[in-house]
Amino acid sequence: MLRSFAVVVGVLCLTGCPSGPPVQELSDARQAIAAATTAGATPSTSPDLYAAEAAINRAESHLEAKEYVRARLAAEEAKRHATAALTSVQHADAQPAGNAPVPQ
C-alpha cells in the first residue's frame, strides 16, 4: 500500500513539474521579438517591445540560475508583449495617414 502511494506521488510530481529548461518558450519569444523589430517596432516607440525585451532578459537570467519555472513564465510574457508590439505596428501601417492628400 505504501509503495503504491509513493509511486502515485512520484508520477504526479513528474507530470506537474517542468522537466527542464524552457528552450521552446525562449525560442518562440526571441522569434516574436525579431518579427516585431523587423516590422518596425523599436523599444523607444513601442512600450510592448520594451517590455518584451525586459522580459526576455529576465527569462535568460532565470535560466542561468536554473529557475526554469520563472524562466518559462518570463519567456511567455516576452512573447505576449512582442506579439502585441507586432500587432500595433501592423495596425499603424494599415491606418491611412491623417495628413495625406486625397487623390482625385
C-alpha positions in Angstrom: 0.0 0.0 0.0 2.8 2.4 1.0 4.7 1.6 -2.2 1.6 2.3 -4.4 1.2 5.6 -2.7 4.8 6.5 -3.3 4.5 5.6 -7.0 1.4 7.8 -7.4 3.0 10.7 -5.7 6.1 10.3 -7.8 4.1 10.2 -11.1 2.1 13.3 -10.0 5.3 15.2 -9.2 6.9 14.3 -12.5 3.8 15.3 -14.6 3.3 18.5 -12.6 6.9 19.7 -12.7 8.6 21.1 -15.8 11.4 18.7 -16.6 14.0 21.1 -17.9 14.9 24.5 -19.4 12.1 26.2 -21.4 14.1 26.1 -24.7 11.0 26.3 -26.9 9.4 29.1 -25.0 12.6 31.2 -25.2 12.9 30.5 -28.9 9.3 31.5 -29.5 9.8 34.7 -27.6 13.0 35.6 -29.5 11.3 34.9 -32.8 8.3 37.1 -31.8 10.7 39.9 -30.8 12.6 39.6 -34.1 9.3 39.7 -36.0 8.2 42.9 -34.2 11.5 44.5 -34.8 11.5 43.6 -38.5 8.0 45.1 -38.8 9.3 48.4 -37.5 8.8 48.3 -33.7 11.5 49.8 -31.6 11.9 49.8 -27.8 11.7 53.6 -27.8 8.5 53.8 -29.8 6.7 50.7 -28.6 6.2 50.1 -24.9 5.2 46.5 -25.7 8.6 45.8 -27.4 10.4 47.4 -24.5 8.5 45.2 -22.1 9.2 42.1 -24.3 13.0 42.8 -24.2 12.9 43.3 -20.5 11.0 40.0 -20.0 13.4 38.0 -22.3 16.3 39.4 -20.3 14.7 38.3 -17.1 14.0 34.9 -18.6 17.6 34.5 -19.6 18.7 35.4 -16.1 16.3 32.9 -14.6 17.6 30.3 -17.0 21.2 30.9 -15.9 20.1 30.5 -12.3 18.3 27.2 -13.3 15.0 28.7 -12.2 13.1 27.1 -15.0 9.6 27.9 -14.0 10.3 31.6 -13.7 12.3 31.5 -16.9 9.3 29.9 -18.7 6.9 32.5 -17.3 9.1 35.4 -18.3 9.6 33.9 -21.8 5.9 33.6 -22.2 5.4 37.2 -21.0 8.0 38.3 -23.5 6.2 36.6 -26.4 2.9 38.2 -25.4 4.4 41.6 -25.3 6.3 41.1 -28.6 3.1 39.9 -30.3 1.3 43.0 -29.0 4.1 45.2 -30.4 3.8 43.5 -33.8 0.0 43.9 -33.8 0.4 47.6 -33.0 2.9 48.1 -35.8 0.6 46.3 -38.3 -2.4 48.3 -37.3 -0.5 51.5 -37.5 0.6 50.6 -41.0 -2.9 49.8 -42.1 -4.3 53.2 -40.9 -4.4 55.9 -43.6 -2.2 58.8 -42.9 -4.1 61.7 -41.3 -2.5 64.4 -43.4 -2.1 62.6 -46.7 -3.8 64.3 -49.7 -6.9 62.6 -51.1 -6.4 61.5 -54.7 -8.9 63.0 -57.2 
